[in-house]
């Protein structure tokens, strides 16, 4: 499974976070969710932060996708 990439985030005030995927808004977090996200991302390296954001937005492979029609 390829590593997630292309995620970034920005803070707006003390309790609002915007998560972007390839510069498009993917999620908005407010209040406790924003605080928990920031604490979690602070403890990660770049790869870990990418994985946290991919998981949060649901933009990652779950392992149950099929490659194509079976013949």
ZIQUI-V925662 format. One record per pair of residues at least 12 apart in sequence whose ideal C-beta (glycine too) atoms are under 7 Angstrom apart, sorted by the first residue. I is the first residue (numbers start at 0). GAP is how many residues later the second one is. Records with the same first field share a line. If there is no record, write none. Layout:
I = GAP ; GAP
//
This chain:
0 = 60
2 = 44 ; 47
3 = 46 ; 47 ; 50 ; 56
4 = 45
5 = 15 ; 16
6 = 12 ; 13 ; 14 ; 43 ; 46 ; 47
7 = 12
8 = 44
14 = 15 ; 16 ; 19 ; 20
15 = 14 ; 18
16 = 12 ; 17 ; 20 ; 21
18 = 34 ; 37 ; 38
20 = 36 ; 38
25 = 31 ; 33
26 = 29 ; 30
36 = 19
39 = 12
//
